[in-house]
Amino acid sequence: MAFVSYIPVGGILTAQMAGWFAATRICLALARRMRWRAMAFMEDAHRRGVLRQAGATYQFRHARLREQLVAEAARKAESS
């Protein structure tokens, strides 16, 4: 028997959010747009000084790297 939480959060049940999150992670990983172990990857980047943690989020520490990644993503989006 699986544990399912039915505590409403912002009008959406947490069980539904977890399902959508899991499905999105699987789709992105299969499309090679996200690593399977994304949190381990981000924690490693944080230890190496590439990312900084601001509350519950990670941010790129270096502005030039962030700008280059954004520009590359924009080029890929235009060619798709």
GUZA-228204 format. One record per residue (C-alpha): residue in one letter; x, y, z; chain; residue number from 1. Coordinates in Angstrom, 3 decimals, always signed. Layout:
BEGIN
   residu         c1         c2         c3   chaine   num
        A          X          Y          Z        A   NUM
...
This chain:
BEGIN
   residu         c1         c2         c3   chaine   num
        M     +0.000     +0.000     +0.000        A     1
        A     +1.529     +3.291     -1.076        A     2
        F     +1.441     +6.425     +1.049        A     3
        V     -0.312     +9.259     -0.731        A     4
        S     -0.660    +12.705     +0.765        A     5
        Y     -3.886    +14.555     +0.036        A     6
        I     -3.032    +17.868     +1.659        A     7
        P     -4.249    +20.669     -0.613        A     8
        V     -1.468    +23.054     -1.595        A     9
        G     -2.553    +26.043     -3.631        A    10
        G     -5.655    +24.210     -4.837        A    11
        I     -3.702    +21.229     -6.216        A    12
        L     -3.197    +17.994     -4.330        A    13
        T     +0.418    +17.221     -3.474        A    14
        A     +0.066    +13.687     -4.860        A    15
        Q     -0.842    +15.148     -8.255        A    16
        M     +2.096    +17.566     -8.154        A    17
        A     +4.493    +14.745     -7.327        A    18
        G     +3.141    +12.737    -10.249        A    19
        W     +3.540    +15.608    -12.694        A    20
        F     +7.036    +16.328    -11.370        A    21
        A     +8.092    +12.691    -11.786        A    22
        A     +6.636    +12.502    -15.296        A    23
        T     +8.360    +15.744    -16.312        A    24
        R    +11.718    +14.563    -14.917        A    25
        I    +11.459    +11.297    -16.861        A    26
        C    +10.532    +13.042    -20.120        A    27
        L    +13.356    +15.583    -19.796        A    28
        A    +15.902    +12.894    -18.921        A    29
        L    +14.867    +10.701    -21.865        A    30
        A    +15.127    +13.715    -24.188        A    31
        R    +18.622    +14.357    -22.739        A    32
        R    +17.566    +17.818    -21.560        A    33
        M    +18.120    +17.016    -17.873        A    34
        R    +20.303    +14.549    -15.968        A    35
        W    +18.661    +11.597    -14.225        A    36
        R    +20.232    +12.621    -10.908        A    37
        A    +19.767    +16.382    -11.211        A    38
        M    +20.100    +17.169     -7.486        A    39
        A    +23.374    +15.227     -7.204        A    40
        F    +24.654    +17.164    -10.237        A    41
        M    +23.673    +20.529     -8.722        A    42
        E    +25.132    +19.657     -5.303        A    43
        D    +28.417    +18.683     -6.984        A    44
        A    +28.449    +21.957     -8.969        A    45
        H    +27.767    +23.829     -5.717        A    46
        R    +30.722    +22.110     -3.989        A    47
        R    +32.941    +23.031     -6.962        A    48
        G    +31.887    +26.695     -6.811        A    49
        V    +29.995    +26.867    -10.115        A    50
        L    +26.602    +27.300     -8.430        A    51
        R    +25.614    +29.161     -5.285        A    52
        Q    +22.619    +28.348     -3.175        A    53
        A    +20.074    +31.076     -2.500        A    54
        G    +17.423    +29.595     -0.239        A    55
        A    +15.968    +26.550     -1.965        A    56
        T    +17.331    +27.469     -5.400        A    57
        Y    +20.686    +27.276     -7.119        A    58
        Q    +22.130    +30.168     -9.149        A    59
        F    +25.127    +30.321    -11.466        A    60
        R    +27.921    +32.095     -9.664        A    61
        H    +29.569    +33.521    -12.794        A    62
        A    +27.566    +35.988    -14.903        A    63
        R    +29.482    +35.249    -18.136        A    64
        L    +28.745    +31.524    -17.866        A    65
        R    +25.079    +32.251    -17.198        A    66
        E    +24.895    +34.619    -20.193        A    67
        Q    +26.624    +32.112    -22.476        A    68
        L    +24.239    +29.316    -21.459        A    69
        V    +21.231    +31.566    -22.049        A    70
        A    +22.545    +32.583    -25.483        A    71
        E    +23.194    +28.950    -26.426        A    72
        A    +19.685    +27.934    -25.353        A    73
        A    +18.235    +30.789    -27.432        A    74
        R    +20.214    +29.665    -30.515        A    75
        K    +18.969    +26.100    -30.078        A    76
        A    +15.373    +27.329    -29.697        A    77
        E    +15.628    +29.368    -32.911        A    78
        S    +16.985    +26.423    -34.915        A    79
        S    +14.224    +24.053    -33.696        A    80
